[in-house]
Amino acid sequence: MPSLFRRKSTDLVEESVTTVTTDEESARARRGYTPAKGRETPKRPVAGRRPAGPTKPLSKEEARERRRQLRAESAAEFRREGGPRDRGPERLLARNVVDSRRTVGTWFFGGALIVLLGSNQAMPPIVRLLSNILWGALALGVVIDSILISRKIKKLVRERFPKSDQRLGSLYLYAIMRSITFRRMRAPEPRVNIGDPV
């Protein structure tokens, strides 16, 4: 006689199985449902995609101001740090050698302007003669100054960086070009004062 309180195992299996229609199966498959997991796979965020939200476009004036601000920041950073050609301890040493002294080259372009004006045919002969003498003196001074700077750089680089692979000719040219630039216009900006030991 069968027990009134005990159910057949086949009845339990039938009750646990639910009928799923074809539409529900396809919807679950689209959402990432798998019977093995028993739950839907959560959606993953796509890399590189910005979160959804309204972004306000800049007006012409705001865009112009933004570009001006970025240029100013870039110029200030270049003035402080310099560019790729200014990298390296040898380049820093060459800059310090130039910045720690007064150079004839800083007067070269100013003198060249005076010479240009003085060489005009409308000027008296004595003025033209003096401008030519000034031009020769400036050129000679730049040459002597460049030789002295190059000798000092060569000595200091060999003392402090004996294993350096930096070409000395490149360092000399770098320092000479800096020496004929006005101090306030040099980039990177000077880190030493005139007269400081290097």
Buried (B, 14 or more C-beta within 10 A) or exposed (E): EEEEEEEEEEEEEEEEEEEEEEEEEEEBEEEEBEEEEEEEEEEEEEEEEEEEEEEEEEEEEEEEEEEEEEEEEEEEEEEEEBEEEBEBEBBBBBBBBBBBBEBBBBBBEEBBEBBEEBEEEEBEEEBBEBBEEBBEEBBEBBEEBBEBBBEBBEEBBEEEBEEBEBEBEEBBBBBBEBBBBEBEEBBBBBEBEEEEEB
